[in-house]
Amino acid sequence: MVAMERQLIAFRVVIMGLLAMQGLAAIELVALEAMGVPIMALVAMSGESVAMDIGMAMKMVILRVACPMMMPKVPLLPLTPWLTVLRISFPIVLLGKILQFTARNYLERPGEPPDPQFRLQSPPTLDRLPQTTSHSPPARSPSARGWAPPPPLHRLRSLALSWLDEDAPWPDAAVATVGDNATRAQLLSKGGGDSGGVLAGAPFAEAVFGVSGCQLSWRVPEGAALPPGRVLVAEVEGPAAGVLAGERVALNILGRCSGVASMAARAVGVTRAQGWAGVVAGTRKTTPGFRLAEKYVLGVGGADPHRGGLGGLLLLKDSHRALAAAAGGLEQMILGVHRAGGFTCRLGVECSSADEALAAAGAGADIVLLDNLAPQELHTVAAQVKAAHPGVTVEARGGIVLGTLPQFLGPHIDVVSMGCLTHSAPSLDFALRVLEP
């Protein structure tokens, strides 16, 4: 009987050591069992609140079932031998865990991936974020031709839905006949490169086809120059009805956006050829319902989009100045606007003479917009403003087009804004060719 009890103790010590490698919770389970608590009852009581590995619990149950001879019909052993075993095994198991952790995290062989189970978990950084596959054009840096952050996804989706609603009433009998068969198509540029065309509007075209259940794989990245002739720009995949429903909307978007970006790129090219390093900007003269897209692609072409709306920059135009007398004069109007807008808002004042420009700058305007001045007068007034208020930004605007742009560039001009970049930009031509199955 004594020999059998010794074998039982030795066997249980071995089991305890194996299970302890699963965690210190196993040692606690064996100790509780030695004190008379059945393992199955312990598992049943634990529920979800006990941090116990299910696999470990199953191993213990299997051991119980597989070794019925170990089901003790013998009296329970005193607690003292088990406490002795615990005192001996606990430091050994703990030391083994420490050595295992050290070896896996600090003694890894080159080229061998670490064991994720024992890898230190640290907060993710930009260079360690999981990489996802995207059908979007590659991200572009600010040093490229032009750079603009794409609009948020919810705005893209909202615009795509509104554009599709305009063009795709239900039911469409022509689309209904083709069904949802898997379809591939090629999106082509039709010669935009001859006039220095720039591809733009990819996020918006993606949103349209995405709402239609399709995906785009781009062959020409956003902001790249379009080569002459017919060029494959992207491939579209998706259900036939989705490809056809999104076709015209996406083509219109790319044509309009690429036209604006191309005009912006040409304007920036003119200024750089003249050695002028200031800012070429757009205006609010945009297409109703399409402002977000046109403002975005101005940046793709290398220009500044200027303010997106009335709240983007506090701007007192000639219409406001006509009402200045009711506000107590221009200076009081400027002070009032500054107070209403708060310290985060910049204020610009549209001026048409040297007196108005100097008065606006003296009253606290951050930007003086010289509107519709002839080039010679413009440079004279700009020099006076800069001499009296060096920190004020001087912007030239009003009737400036590509042909006259060089005349408005000068050392005292910081910004040239051009409405023609949007209201007079010709659209580029794109086509979609559906491939036969």
Secondary structure by P-SEA (a helix, b strand, c coil): caaaaaaaaaaaaaaaaaaaaacaaaaaaaaaaaacccaaaaaaaacccccccaaaaaaaaaaaaaccccccccccccaaaaaaaaaaaaaaaaaaaaaaaaaacccccccccccccccccccccccccbbbbbcccccccccccbbbccccaaaaaaaaaaaaaaccccccaaaaaacccbbbbbbbbccccccbbbbcaaaaaaaaaaaacbbbbbcccccccccccccccccccccaaaaaaaaaaaaaaaaaaaaaaaaaaaaaaaaaaaccccccccccccccccaaaaaaaaaaaccccccccccccccccaaaaaaccccccaaaaaaaaaaaacccbbbbbbbccaaaaaaaaaacccbbbbccccaaaaaaaaaaaaaacccbbbbbbcccccccccccccccccbbbbccccccbbbbbbbbbbbcc
